[in-house]
C-alpha cells in the first residue's frame, strides 16, 4: 500500500515538473534555453511595441530579449552614448544616416514607417475647408493643403477672425500644434515638410535656401509658445481636452490608428485624421551597432508575426504593405493605401542647421 502511495506521489510530482517545464517554454526559444539580451535605443513612439507581451514572446522564440530605451532621434544621433547599445532605432532616415556614417555601419534596416498627419475635429475641418486649407482628396478623404496653411499662418490669422466662425471663435492664431523642434523627431519632420513648401516645393539644400525659409518656418514654432518634448504629449492633450486646447496637432499616423483600433472611446466620432498635401514619412530605421543588433533588424522586417504586430500598432511595414491593409480591414479602419505626394526630408546636415537656427530663437 505504501509502495502504491509512493508511486502515485512520484507520478504527481513528475506531472508537476512537466507542467512547469511546459509553462516556462512560453518565454524561451526552447525549454530551459536562456535568452540573449539585446539593448536598443530608439524613439518613444516604439516603446509600447517593444513592451507588448506578444512582441516579447516572438523575440523569445528566437532566443532574444530586447531591452529598449526611449530617446529623441536627434539626441540618439548627437548626444546619446551608444556604447552600451546593440542597435539604434531613430524615427527618421537623416538621423539614421548620421549614426551609420559616424559608426561606420554598412547595413541598416527599415522595417516600417509612418506618414505624418494632422489630427483635428470635424468643426475645425469645416472652418478650414471654407478657407481653402482643407480640401477634397483621393478616395473621398480630406487633405490639409500646406501651402494654403502657410499663407494663412503668415498673416497671423486668428480663429476668431474667420468669417461666420461660431464653432471655435478662439482669440489665438491658427497654428498646428507640434512638439519642441529641439528635442522631437515629429517636430523635425514637420520642419522638413513646411521648409520644402516654403522653398517653392523644393528640398532645402543650400545655405541661401535655409536663410530664405527660416523666418516663415521659425514663426510656426515660436508662435505656439510652450511645446512638449515627446509626440505623446500633444496627442494626449488632443484626446483628453478636445479642440479647446489643440484644434490641430501634428502626429504620426500610427498614433491615431493605434488608439482607433483599441476601440476604447478615446477616438470620438468628431475626431478626424487628415493627411497633409504634401506629407512626409517618418522612416523608422534600425542601425545595428554590435552583437545581435543586426538580427533584431532582420527579424523586424522578415518575421511574419513581428510584421503583423507592427501593423497592429499602426506602423506601415516597409516590405509588406499588404499586411497593413489586411490588418486595417480586419479592424474596420479606413486608411488610404496611398497617402499622396510625400517629400523627402533634407540631408541630416541641412536639417540639423535648420533645427539649430530655430532653437536659437527660443533663447
JORA-V529699 format. One record per pair of residues at least 12 apart in sequence whose ideal C-beta (glycine too) atoms are under 6 Angstrom apart, sorted by the first residue. I is the first residue (numbers start at 1). J is the second residue. Records with the same first field share a line. If there is no record, write none. Layout:
I = J ; J
//
This chain:
27 = 60
29 = 61 ; 63
35 = 60 ; 63 ; 65
36 = 63 ; 64 ; 292
37 = 65 ; 67
38 = 64 ; 66 ; 86 ; 292 ; 296
39 = 67 ; 84 ; 85 ; 86
40 = 68 ; 85 ; 87 ; 89
41 = 69 ; 71 ; 76 ; 85 ; 88
42 = 89
43 = 73 ; 91 ; 185
44 = 70 ; 230
45 = 231 ; 252
47 = 70
49 = 313
50 = 66 ; 68
54 = 309
55 = 309
58 = 305 ; 306
72 = 183 ; 184
73 = 90 ; 91 ; 92 ; 95 ; 185
76 = 88 ; 90
77 = 95 ; 98 ; 99
85 = 289
86 = 289 ; 290 ; 291 ; 292 ; 293
87 = 286 ; 288 ; 289 ; 293 ; 296
88 = 287
89 = 286
91 = 185 ; 282 ; 284
92 = 185
93 = 283 ; 285
94 = 345 ; 348 ; 351
96 = 108 ; 285 ; 287
97 = 348
98 = 348
99 = 287
100 = 287
105 = 287
108 = 285 ; 287
109 = 286 ; 297 ; 301
110 = 283 ; 285 ; 318
111 = 300 ; 301
112 = 284 ; 310 ; 315 ; 316 ; 317 ; 318
113 = 281 ; 283 ; 316 ; 318
114 = 252 ; 253 ; 254 ; 282 ; 315
115 = 253 ; 279 ; 281 ; 339
116 = 189 ; 279 ; 280
117 = 253 ; 273 ; 275
118 = 144 ; 248 ; 274
119 = 238 ; 249 ; 251 ; 256 ; 273
120 = 248 ; 272
121 = 243 ; 270 ; 271
122 = 270 ; 272
123 = 167
124 = 243 ; 247
125 = 272
127 = 162 ; 165
132 = 148
133 = 145 ; 148 ; 149
139 = 336
142 = 274
143 = 275 ; 277
144 = 274 ; 276
145 = 277
146 = 197 ; 276
147 = 197
152 = 174
156 = 173
157 = 174
158 = 171 ; 173
159 = 174
173 = 223
175 = 223 ; 224
176 = 248 ; 250
177 = 234 ; 246 ; 249
178 = 190 ; 250
179 = 227 ; 228 ; 231
180 = 227 ; 229
181 = 221 ; 355 ; 358
182 = 359
183 = 229
184 = 229
186 = 231
189 = 280 ; 282
190 = 250
191 = 354
192 = 280 ; 345
193 = 280
194 = 217
195 = 213 ; 217
196 = 343
198 = 213 ; 216 ; 217
199 = 213
203 = 346
204 = 346 ; 350
214 = 357
218 = 358 ; 361
221 = 358
222 = 361
234 = 246 ; 249
235 = 251 ; 255
239 = 266
252 = 282
254 = 314 ; 315
256 = 273
257 = 314
258 = 313 ; 314
260 = 333
261 = 331
275 = 339
277 = 340
278 = 341 ; 343
279 = 339 ; 342
280 = 343
281 = 342
301 = 319
307 = 320 ; 323
308 = 323
311 = 323 ; 324 ; 327
312 = 327
325 = 337
//
